[in-house]
Amino acid sequence: MKYETYKKLAPAALGKVKADLIFKNCNIVDVFTGEVVKGNVGVKDGIIIGVSRSIQGKKEVDLNGAFIAPGFIDAHLHLESTMVAPAELVATAASFGTTTFIVDPHEACNVSGADGIRYILDQTEKSNANVFVMMPSCVPATNIDDNGCMFAANDMYPFVGNERILGLGEVMDDDAVIDGDPRMFAKFALFEHQTIDGHAPFLPNRKLSAYKLAGVDTDHEASSFEYALEEARRGIHVHVREGSAAHNVDDIISGIVRTGIDTEHFSFCTDDKHIEDILREGHIVYNVRRAVQLGLNPFKAIKMATINTAKCYGLKHIGAIAPGYQADFVIFDNMKDFNVLDVYFKGKRIDKDAPVKVKKCPAHLRHTVNISKVHADDFVLPIRSKNTHVIGMEPKQIVTSDIVEHFAKTENFVPHDGYLKIAAVERHQNSGKIGVAVAKGYGIRGGAIASSVSHDSHNIIVIGDNDEDIAIAVNEIARVQGGYTVVENGKVFDTLPLPIMGLMTDVHFEEVNDKLKVMKDKAYEMGVSQDFDPFITLSFMALTVIPELRVTPRGLYRVSAKGSGFIK
């Protein structure tokens, strides 16, 4: 703490003057000792100055025995993936007790480069929450991706030293790390004294060791306890993810409970969570609640949502209720259900009903879909080999399987019996690249669904059971400059425009939520499996760093630890 700040706060801590505010009759969750302490919490200038029964304050808030814990921290998320303006998402999640967000803006950066990062920083600068940013490390994600911008180490220099930049964002190109690519290590060097986030699904043990050796500190991609354990044993801090598409809490927490391992190096994150899911079940509080339901000690769950993450990112001023910590609090009724009663940020109560101020988006970020009109014959898929590799879409996961089928040879595959066409259309440079493949498991009948949210390059991804509706869906996305659309029997059923980089909208979240619900219901009515979020699951089908098969504008791509590459 700076000398001037200490001199200002110390008299209140010493009882010589009253604190600005005290919370009295509290059940204080102590993340250091793992106990509930009855007492009062004193706050001055947004900082906790003491925790005791005797603190006096100019203003008092009587909690009447409610529990007070540090505000929750989301260890890793992409604000763009929530579709709404960043300020909207932060305000919504904050009302559920998340007061700190560690954001990786690589979605925006893949579309608009440094301007995309500045947009995220600018939009969240005055939020009623702590919003920190990790510098995108892999833009593009791999050397075979067709995205909007390149973002190398030289492009990062203007951001180095920014107090809101905590380190290097998720390193998805694990081959570049393991092979010692100097371009990747130039990025590592910029942030060697800060946290470096990983992205390492299913690396074999030796490669995982090399990945850690290079300097990677965290990973959020563990989908099983066994893999999370291998990461933790190597000193990798594991962010246990529970989003709208990837649901990893049950498996990993069940394993932790079963084995009784230490949870100090585990945290919680959402990664990608739609606002409708936040409104229905909460944000990080859902992870905490579910972990306790699975048998995890409540104190361990709360530590995973607070101090563990703060320590991981060197945030010495948040994550606990103790002198010198920022007065970010979540207040709840009990340590089982965790029903949120109130949330405070820097000692001020967050008004859940207050209007959210959204800054105007620069005009050039609203015009990023650049393609010529497509036609049905652009999606012709000849079958000329005995074996056809099919993308097996897995329920409640973003991984896929490689299904080998024997289709009759034809000049154009016709979807049938649950086998669909899936395509990726390059939308940044109007290159005309279109990759088409076969997918199974999604289930749509009599139409197509398309999205410009397509990780991580954010080209247009589309899936359907006929070429005509697939073309209509892609052209509709181009018309609205990005978004989601559902096409049925030759007509657009409905579209949710996402004109900000083809990823977000500045329309109020309630309107977005209402429209999205209608579109999801329609998708399920058209046969999409209830095990999938129709749009989020689709958005991951082009992500070339997650096993096993992906579709890209260049064609079908296999992602494998044994060697990745295009399938002819």
For each residue, the residues with C-beta under 8 A, 3 or more apart:
1: 5 6 9 324
2: 5 6
3: 6 7
4: 7 8
5: 1 2 8 9 45 47
6: 1 2 3 9 10
7: 3 4 10
8: 4 5 11 44 45
9: 1 5 6 12 13 44 45 47 49
10: 6 7 13 14
11: 8 14 16 17
12: 9 15 16 17 18 19 20 42 44 49 50
13: 9 10 42 49 50 323
14: 10 11
15: 12 54 55 56
16: 11 12
17: 11 12
18: 12 56 57 58
19: 12 22 42 43 44 49 50 55 56 57 58
20: 12 43 44 45 57 58 59 347
21: 42 43 44 57 58 59 60 61 347
22: 19 40 41 42 43 55 56 57 59 60 61
23: 26 40 41 43 60 61 63 68 329
24: 40 60 61 62 63
25: 38 40 62 63 64 65
26: 23 38 39 40 41 63 65 66 67 68
27: 36 37 38 63 65 66 67 68
28: 36 37 38 39 41 51 67 68 321
29: 36 67 68 69 70 299 302 321 335
30: 33 34 35 36 37 321
31: 34 69 70 299 302 303 306 307 319 320 321
32: 307 320 322
33: 30 37
34: 30 31 297 299 300 303
35: 30 299
36: 27 28 29 30 67 335
37: 27 28 30 33 51
38: 25 26 27 28 53
39: 26 28 51 52 53
40: 22 23 24 25 26 51 52 53 54 55 57
41: 22 23 26 28 48 50 51 55 68 321 327 329
42: 12 13 19 21 22 48 49 50 51 52 55 56 57
43: 19 20 21 22 23 46 47 48 49 57 327 347
44: 8 9 12 19 20 21 47 49 347
45: 5 8 9 20 347
46: 43 326 327 346 347 348
47: 5 9 43 44 324 325 326 327 347
48: 41 42 43 51 321 322 323 324 325 326 327
49: 9 12 13 19 42 43 44 55 323
50: 12 13 19 41 42 55 323
51: 28 37 39 40 41 42 48 55 321 322 323
52: 39 40 42 55
53: 38 39 40
54: 15 40
55: 15 19 22 40 41 42 49 50 51 52
56: 15 18 19 22 42
57: 18 19 20 21 22 40 42 43 60
58: 18 19 20 21
59: 20 21 22
60: 21 22 23 24 57
61: 21 22 23 24
62: 24 25
63: 23 24 25 26 27 66 68 331
64: 25
65: 25 26 27
66: 26 27 63 331 332 333 341
67: 26 27 28 29 36 331 332 333 334 335
68: 23 26 27 28 29 41 63 321 329 330 331
69: 29 31 72 302 306 321 329 330 331 332
70: 29 31 302 306 307 318 319 320 321 325 328 329 330
71: 97 98 99 100 129 306 318 328 329 330 343 344 345
72: 69 97 98 99 100 268 283 284 285 288 305 306 330
73: 98 99 100 101 102 267 268 284 305 306 309 310 318 319
74: 77 93 98 100 101 102 268 269 270 283 284
75: 102 218 220 239 267 268 269 309 312 313
76: 102 104 134 170 197 218 220 239 241 269 270 271
77: 74 81 101 102 103 104 269 270 271 272 273
78: 81 82 103 104 105 106 107 271 272
79: 82 86 89 90 101 103 105 120 124
80: 83 86 105 107 108 120 453 501 503 504
81: 77 78 107 271 272 273 274 453 503 536 539
82: 78 79 88 89 272 273 274 275 278 504
83: 80 274 275 453 496 498 503 504 505 512 516
84: 88 89 92 275 504 505 506 507 508 509 512
85: 88 89 123 356 358 361 500 504 505 506
86: 79 80 89 90 120 123 124 127 131 504
87: 90 91 123 124 127 356 357 358 359
88: 82 84 85 91 92 275 356 358 508 509
89: 79 82 84 85 86 92 93 275 278 509
90: 79 86 87 93 94 101 124 127 128 129 131
91: 87 88 94 95 127 128 129 354 356
92: 84 88 89 95 96 275 278 279 283 509
93: 74 89 90 96 98 101 129 278 283 284
94: 90 91 97 98 99 127 128 129 343 345 350
95: 91 92 340 343 350 352
96: 92 93 278 282 283 284 285 340 343
97: 71 72 94 282 283 284 285 330 332 340 343
98: 71 72 73 74 93 94 101 129 283 284 285
99: 71 72 73 94 129 130 318 328 329 330 343 345
100: 71 72 73 74 129 130 131 132 309 310 315 318 319 328
101: 73 74 77 79 90 93 98 124 129 130 131 132
102: 73 74 75 76 77 132 133 134 166 269 309 313
103: 77 78 79 120 124 131 132 133 134
104: 76 77 78 133 134 136 169 170 197
105: 78 79 80 108 109 116 117 119 120 133 136 169
106: 78 109 110 136 137 138 139 169 170 456
107: 78 80 81 110 111 116 453 455 456 458 501 503
108: 80 105 111 112 116 117 119 120 501 503
109: 105 106 112 113 114 116 117 136 139 149 151
110: 106 107 116 136 139 140 141 147 148 149 456 457 458
111: 107 108 116 147 148 149 368 428 458 501 502 503
112: 108 109 115 116 119 148 149 365 368 501
113: 109 116 117 139 148 149 150 151 155
114: 109 117 118 151 155 158 159
115: 112 118 119 362 364 365
116: 105 107 108 109 110 111 112 113 119 120 149 365 501
117: 105 108 109 113 114 120 121 133 135 136 159
118: 114 115 121 122
119: 105 108 112 115 116 122 123 361 362 365 500 501
120: 79 80 86 103 105 108 116 117 123 124 133
121: 117 118 124 125 133 162 164
122: 118 119 125 359
123: 85 86 87 119 120 358 359
124: 79 86 87 90 101 103 120 121 127 131
125: 121 122 131
126: 357
127: 86 87 90 91 94 124 131
128: 90 91 94 345 348 350
129: 71 90 91 93 94 98 99 100 101 345
130: 99 100 101 315 318 326 328
131: 86 90 100 101 103 124 125 127 164
132: 100 101 102 103 164 165 166 313 315
133: 102 103 104 105 117 120 121 162 164 165 166
134: 76 102 103 104 165 166 167 168 169 170 195 197
135: 117 156 159 165 167 168 169 187 190 191
136: 104 105 106 109 110 117 139 151 169
137: 106 168 169 170 171 172 173 184 187 196 197
138: 106 141 142 169 170 171 172 173 176 199 456 545
139: 106 109 110 113 136 147 149 150 151 456
140: 110 143 145 146 147 150 456 457
141: 110 138 145 147 172 173 456 457 543 544 545
142: 138 145 172 173 175 544 545
143: 140
144: 544 552 554 557 566
145: 140 141 142 456 457 544 552
146: 140 426 428 429 431 433 457 459 552 553 554
147: 110 111 139 140 141 428 456 457 458 459
148: 110 111 112 113 368 428 457 458
149: 109 110 111 112 113 116 139
150: 113 139 140 155
151: 109 113 114 136 139 155 156
152: 155 156 183 186 187
153: 156 157 183 186 187 189 190
154: 157
155: 113 114 150 151 152 158
156: 135 151 152 153 159 160 187 190
157: 153 154 160 190
158: 114 155
159: 114 117 135 156 162 165
160: 156 157 165 190 191
161: 165
162: 121 133 159 165
163:
164: 121 131 132 133
165: 132 133 134 135 159 160 161 162 194
166: 102 132 133 134 194 195 313 314 315
167: 134 135 191 194 195 196 197 217 313
168: 134 135 137 171 187 188 190 191 194 195 196 197
169: 104 105 106 134 135 136 137 138 197
170: 76 104 106 134 137 138 197 198 199 220
171: 137 138 168 174 177 184 196 197 198 199 216
172: 137 138 141 142 199 456 545
173: 137 138 141 142 176 177 181 184 545
174: 171 177 178 199 200 203 207 211 545
175: 142 178 179 181 564
176: 138 173 179 181 183 184
177: 171 173 174 180 181 184 210 211 214 216
178: 174 175 207 210 211 214
179: 175 176
180: 177 185 214
181: 173 175 176 177 184 185
182: 185 186
183: 152 153 176 186 187
184: 137 171 173 176 177 181 187 188
185: 180 181 182 188 189 214
186: 152 153 182 183 189 190
187: 135 137 152 153 156 168 183 184 190 191
188: 168 184 185 191 192 196 214 215
189: 153 185 186 192
190: 135 153 156 157 160 168 186 187
191: 135 160 167 168 187 188 194 195 196
192: 188 189 215
193:
194: 165 166 167 168 191 314
195: 134 166 167 168 191 217 218 312 313 314
196: 137 167 168 171 188 191 215 216 217 218
197: 76 104 134 137 167 168 169 170 171 216 217 218 219 220
198: 170 171 211 216 217 218 219 220 221 236
199: 138 170 171 172 174 219 220 221 545
200: 174 203 208 211 216 219 221 231
201: 221 222 223 227 399 545 546 547
202: 227 547 561
203: 174 200 207 208 211 561
204: 207 208 561
205: 208 209 230
206: 209 210
207: 174 178 203 204 210 211 561
208: 200 203 204 205 211 212 230 231 234 236
209: 205 206 212 213 234
210: 177 178 206 207 213 214
211: 174 177 178 198 200 203 207 208 214 216
212: 208 209 215 216 234 235 236
213: 209 210
214: 177 178 180 185 188 210 211
215: 188 192 196 212
216: 171 177 196 197 198 200 211 212 219 236
217: 167 195 196 197 198 236 237 312
218: 75 76 195 196 197 198 236 237 238 239 312
219: 197 198 199 200 216 222 231 236 237 238 239
220: 75 76 170 197 198 199 238 239 240 241 269 271
221: 198 199 200 201 241 546
222: 201 219 225 227 228 231 238 240 248 252
223: 201 227 246 248 251 397 399
224: 227 228 248 251 252 255
225: 222 228 229 251 252 254 255 256 258 259
226: 229 230 255
227: 201 202 222 223 224 230 231
228: 222 224 225 231 232 238 240 252 255 266
229: 225 226 232 233 255 259 261
230: 205 208 226 227 233 234
231: 200 208 219 222 227 228 234 236 238
232: 228 229 235 236 237 238 261 265 266
233: 229 230
234: 208 209 212 230 231
235: 212 232 265
236: 198 208 212 216 217 218 219 231 232 265
237: 217 218 219 232 265 266 267 308 312
238: 218 219 220 222 228 231 232 252 265 266 267
239: 75 76 218 219 220 266 267 268 269 309
240: 220 222 228 248 249 252 253 266 267 268 269 287 304
241: 76 220 221 246 248 249 268 269 270 271
242: 246 247 248 249 268 269 270 273 286 287 290
243: 246 247 270 271 272 273 536
244: 272 273 274 277 533 536
245: 272 396 397 398 533 536 537 539 540
246: 223 241 242 243 271 272 396 397 398
247: 242 243 250 396 397
248: 222 223 224 240 241 242 251 252
249: 240 241 242 252 253 268 287 290 291 294
250: 247 253 254 290 294
251: 223 224 225 248 254 255
252: 222 224 225 228 238 240 248 249 255 256 266
253: 240 249 250 256 257 290 291 294 295 296
254: 225 250 251 257 258 294 295
255: 224 225 226 228 229 251 252 258 259
256: 225 252 253 259 260 261 263 266 296
257: 253 254 260 294 295 296
258: 225 254 255
259: 225 229 255 256
260: 256 257
261: 229 232 256
262: 265
263: 256 266 296 300 303 304 308
264: 303 308
265: 232 235 236 237 238 262 308 312
266: 228 232 237 238 239 240 252 256 263 304 308
267: 73 75 237 238 239 240 304 305 308 309 312
268: 72 73 74 75 239 240 241 242 249 284 287 288 291 304 305 309
269: 74 75 76 77 102 220 239 240 241 242
270: 74 76 77 241 242 243 273 283 284 287
271: 76 77 78 81 220 241 243 246
272: 77 78 81 82 243 244 245 246 536
273: 77 81 82 242 243 244 270 277 278 283
274: 81 82 83 244 277 278 516 533 536
275: 82 83 84 88 89 92 278 279 509 512 513
276: 279 280 513 516 517
277: 244 273 274 280 281
278: 82 89 92 93 96 273 274 275 281 282 283
279: 92 275 276 513
280: 276 277
281: 277 278 286
282: 96 97 278 285 286 289 340
283: 72 74 92 93 96 97 98 270 273 278 286
284: 72 73 74 93 96 97 98 268 270 287 288 305
285: 72 96 97 98 282 288 289 305 330 332 338 340
286: 242 281 282 283 289 290
287: 240 242 249 268 270 284 290 291 301 304 305
288: 72 268 284 285 291 292 301 302 304 305 338
289: 282 285 286 292 293 337 338
290: 242 249 250 253 286 287 293 294
291: 249 253 268 287 288 294 296 300 301 304
292: 288 289 295 296 298 301 335 336 338
293: 289 290
294: 249 250 253 254 257 290 291
295: 253 254 257 292
296: 253 256 257 263 291 292 300 301
297: 34 300 301
298: 292 301 302 335 336
299: 29 31 34 35 302 303
300: 34 263 291 296 297 303 304
301: 287 288 291 292 296 297 298 304 305
302: 29 31 69 70 288 298 299 305 306
303: 31 34 263 264 299 300 306 307 308
304: 240 263 266 267 268 287 288 291 300 301 308 309
305: 72 73 267 268 284 285 287 288 301 302 308 309
306: 31 69 70 71 72 73 302 303 309 310 319 320
307: 31 32 70 303 310 311 319 320
308: 237 263 264 265 266 267 303 304 305 311 312 319
309: 73 75 100 102 239 267 268 304 305 306 312 313 315 319
310: 73 100 306 307 313 315 316 318 319 320
311: 307 308 314 315 319
312: 75 195 217 218 237 265 267 308 309
313: 75 102 132 166 167 195 309 310
314: 166 194 195 311
315: 100 130 132 166 309 310 311 318 319
316: 310
317: 324 325 326
318: 70 71 73 99 100 130 310 315 325 326 328
319: 31 70 73 100 306 307 308 309 310 311 315 325
320: 31 32 70 306 307 310 325
321: 28 29 30 31 41 48 51 68 69 70 325 329
322: 32 48 51 325
323: 13 48 49 50 51
324: 1 47 48 317
325: 47 48 70 317 318 319 320 321 322
326: 46 47 48 130 317 318 346
327: 41 43 46 47 48 344 345 346 347
328: 70 71 99 100 130 318 344 345 346
329: 23 41 68 69 70 71 99 321 342 343 344
330: 68 69 70 71 72 97 99 285 340 342 343
331: 63 66 67 68 69 340 341 342 343 344
332: 66 67 69 97 285 335 337 338 339 340 341
333: 66 67 337 338 339 341
334: 67 337 338 339
335: 29 36 67 292 298 332 338
336: 292 298
337: 289 332 333 334
338: 285 288 289 292 332 333 334 335
339: 332 333 334
340: 95 96 97 282 285 330 331 332 343
341: 66 331 332 333
342: 329 330 331 349 350
343: 71 94 95 96 97 99 329 330 331 340 349 350
344: 71 327 328 329 331 347 348 349 350
345: 71 94 99 128 129 327 328 348 350
346: 46 326 327 328
347: 20 21 43 44 45 46 47 327 344
348: 46 128 344 345
349: 342 343 344
350: 94 95 128 342 343 344 345 354
351: 354
352: 95
353:
354: 91 350 351
355:
356: 85 87 88 91
357: 87 126
358: 85 87 88 123 506
359: 87 122 123
360: 506
361: 85 119 365 366 500 506
362: 115 119 365 366
363: 366 367
364: 115 367
365: 112 115 116 119 361 362 368 500 501
366: 361 362 363 481 499 500 501
367: 363 364 481
368: 111 112 148 365 427 428 481 482 501 502
369: 427 452 460 477 478 481 482 502
370: 427 428 429 430
371: 374 425 426 427 430 460 474 478
372: 430 432
373: 475 478
374: 371 378 379 425 434 471 474 475
375: 378 471
376: 379 467 468 470 471
377: 380 467
378: 374 375 434 471
379: 374 376 421 423 434 436 467 470 471
380: 377 411 412 436 467
381: 412 413 421 436 437 438
382: 410 411 412 413
383: 388 407 408 409 410 413
384: 409
385: 388 568
386: 406
387: 404 405 406
388: 383 385 404 405 406 407 413 438
389: 402 403 404 437 438 549 556 558 567
390: 402 403 404 405 419 437 438 439 440 549
391: 400 402 403 422 437 438 439 440 541 549 550 551 556
392: 400 401 402 403 439 440 441 548 549
393: 400 439 440 441 442 532 537 541
394: 397 398 399 400 401 441
395: 441 529 531 532
396: 245 246 247 531 532
397: 223 245 246 247 394
398: 245 246 394 537 540 543 546
399: 201 223 394 546 547 548
400: 391 392 393 394 541 546 547 548 549 550
401: 392 394 548 549
402: 389 390 391 392 548 549 558
403: 389 390 391 392 440
404: 387 388 389 390
405: 387 388 390 419 438
406: 386 387 388
407: 383 388 410 413 419 438
408: 383
409: 383 384
410: 382 383 407 413 414
411: 380 382
412: 380 381 382 467
413: 381 382 383 388 407 410 421 438
414: 410
415: 419 420 421 438 464 465 466
416: 419
417:
418: 440 441 443
419: 390 405 407 415 416 438 439 440
420: 415 438 439 440 442 444 463 464 465
421: 379 381 413 415 436 437 438 439 463 464 465 467 470
422: 391 436 437 438 439 461 462 463 541 551
423: 379 434 435 436 437 461 462 463 470 474 551
424: 434 435 454 459 460 461 462 542 551 552 553
425: 371 374 433 434 459 460 461 462 474 553
426: 146 371 429 430 431 432 433 434 459 553
427: 368 369 370 371 430 452 458 459 460 477 478 502
428: 111 146 147 148 368 370 457 459
429: 146 370 426
430: 370 371 372 426 427
431: 146 426 553
432: 372 426
433: 146 425 426 553 554
434: 374 378 379 423 424 425 426 553
435: 423 424 551 552 553 554 555 556
436: 379 380 381 421 422 423 551
437: 381 389 390 391 421 422 423 549 551 555 556
438: 381 388 389 390 391 405 407 413 415 419 420 421 422
439: 390 391 392 393 419 420 421 422 442 463 541 551
440: 390 391 392 393 403 418 419 420
441: 392 393 394 395 418 529 532
442: 393 420 439 463 528 529 532 537 538
443: 418 527 528 529 532
444: 420 447 448 449 463 464 465 523 526 527 528
445: 465 526 527
446: 465 469 488 489 526 527
447: 444 464 465 466 469 486 487 488 489 493 526
448: 444 462 463 464 465 466 469 470 472 473 486 487
449: 444 462 463 464 473 484 485 486 487 523 528 534 535 538
450: 460 461 462 463 470 473 474 476 477 484 485 487
451: 454 460 461 462 477 483 484 485 535 538 539
452: 369 427 458 459 460 477 482 483 498 502 503
453: 80 81 83 107 458 482 484 498 502 503 535 539
454: 424 451 457 458 459 460 461 538 539 541 542
455: 107 458 539 540 542 543
456: 106 107 110 138 139 140 141 145 147 172 543 545
457: 110 140 141 145 146 147 148 428 454 542 552
458: 107 110 111 147 148 427 452 453 454 455 501 502 503
459: 146 147 424 425 426 427 428 452 454 542 552 553
460: 369 371 424 425 427 450 451 452 454 474 477 478
461: 422 423 424 425 450 451 454 538 539 541 542 551
462: 422 423 424 425 448 449 450 451 470 473 474
463: 420 421 422 423 439 442 444 448 449 450 470 538 541
464: 415 420 421 444 447 448 449 469 470 473 487
465: 415 420 421 444 445 446 447 448 469
466: 415 447 448 469 470
467: 376 377 379 380 412 421 470 471
468: 376 471 472 490
469: 446 447 448 464 465 466 472 473 487 488 489 490
470: 376 379 421 423 448 450 462 463 464 466 467 473 474
471: 374 375 376 378 379 467 468 474 475
472: 448 468 469 475 476 487 490 491 492
473: 448 449 450 462 464 469 470 476 477 485 486 487 492
474: 371 374 423 425 450 460 462 470 471 477 478
475: 373 374 471 472 478 479
476: 450 472 473 479 480 485 487 492 495
477: 369 427 450 451 452 460 473 474 480 482 483 485 495 502
478: 369 371 373 427 460 474 475 481
479: 475 476
480: 476 477 483 485 495 497 498 499
481: 366 367 368 369 478 497 499 502
482: 368 369 452 453 477 497 498 499 500 501 502 503
483: 451 452 477 480 495 496 497 498 499 502 505
484: 449 450 451 453 495 496 498 516 519 535
485: 449 450 451 473 476 477 480 492 494 495 496
486: 447 448 449 473 492 493 494 495 519 522 523 526
487: 447 448 449 450 464 469 472 473 476 490 491 492 493
488: 446 447 469 491 493 522 526
489: 446 447 469
490: 468 469 472 487
491: 472 487 488
492: 472 473 476 485 486 487 495
493: 447 486 487 488 519 522
494: 485 486 515 518 519 522
495: 476 477 480 483 484 485 486 492
496: 83 483 484 485 505 512 515 516 519
497: 480 481 482 483 505
498: 83 452 453 480 482 483 484 502 503 504 505
499: 366 480 481 482 483 502 505
500: 85 119 361 365 366 482 503 504 505 506
501: 80 107 108 111 112 116 119 365 366 368 458 482 504
502: 111 368 369 427 452 453 458 477 481 482 483 498 499
503: 80 81 83 107 108 111 452 453 458 482 498 500
504: 80 82 83 84 85 86 498 500 501
505: 83 84 85 483 496 497 498 499 500 512
506: 84 85 358 360 361 500
507: 84 511 512
508: 84 88 511 512
509: 84 88 89 92 275 512 513
510: 513 514
511: 507 508 514 515
512: 83 84 275 496 505 507 508 509 515 516
513: 275 276 279 509 510 516 517
514: 510 511 517 518
515: 494 496 511 512 518 519
516: 83 274 276 484 496 512 513 519 520 535
517: 276 513 514 520 521
518: 494 514 515 521 522
519: 484 486 493 494 496 515 516 522 523 534 535
520: 516 517 523 524 533 534 535
521: 517 518 524 525
522: 486 488 493 494 518 519 525 526
523: 444 449 486 519 520 526 528 534 535
524: 520 521 527 528 530 534
525: 521 522
526: 444 445 446 447 486 488 522 523
527: 443 444 445 446 524
528: 442 443 444 449 523 524 532 534
529: 395 441 442 443 532
530: 524
531: 395 396
532: 393 395 396 441 442 443 528 529 537 538
533: 244 245 274 520 536 537
534: 449 519 520 523 524 528 537 538
535: 449 451 453 484 516 519 520 523 538 539
536: 81 243 244 245 272 274 533 539 540
537: 245 393 398 442 532 533 534 540 541
538: 442 449 451 454 461 463 532 534 535 541
539: 81 245 451 453 454 455 461 535 536 542
540: 245 398 455 536 537 543 546
541: 391 393 400 422 439 454 461 463 537 538 550 551
542: 424 454 455 457 459 461 539 550 551 552
543: 141 398 455 456 540 546 550
544: 141 142 144 145 550 552 557 559 564
545: 138 141 142 172 173 174 199 201 456 559
546: 201 221 398 399 400 540 543 550 559
547: 201 202 399 400 559 560 561
548: 392 399 400 401 402 558 559 560
549: 389 390 391 392 400 401 402 437 556 557 558 559 567
550: 391 400 541 542 543 544 546 556 557 559
551: 391 422 423 424 435 436 437 439 461 541 542 555 556 557
552: 144 145 146 424 435 457 459 542 544 555 556 557
553: 146 424 425 426 431 433 434 435 459
554: 144 146 433 435 557 566
555: 435 437 551 552 566 567
556: 389 391 435 437 549 550 551 552 566 567
557: 144 544 549 550 551 552 554 564 565 566 567
558: 389 402 548 549 564 565 566 567
559: 544 545 546 547 548 549 550 564
560: 547 548 563 564
561: 202 203 204 207 547
562:
563: 560
564: 175 544 557 558 559 560
565: 557 558
566: 144 554 555 556 557 558
567: 389 549 555 556 557 558
568: 385
